[in-house]
Amino acid sequence: HPHGSCGGEGLHGGRGESHRLSVLARADRVLVLDQGKLVDSGPHGELITRPEGTYRRAWELQQAADRLAKMGEADDG
């Protein structure tokens, strides 16, 4: 799973690791790791435009999962 270094609020000393990619959208720079190796870096807006990028694939999967979760919540209510 991609991880990121985030200059945003709520992360230790302005840096941290997040599995919630929405947090990384506010970061100055995201570092994308795959099995512990740096595979990409840049701001969120740039990373999601890369068609074959690890970060973009992870972002799209998380967005789809969030939509499904919201649909489930609507069915429960």
Disulfide bonds with the S-S distance in Angstrom:
none
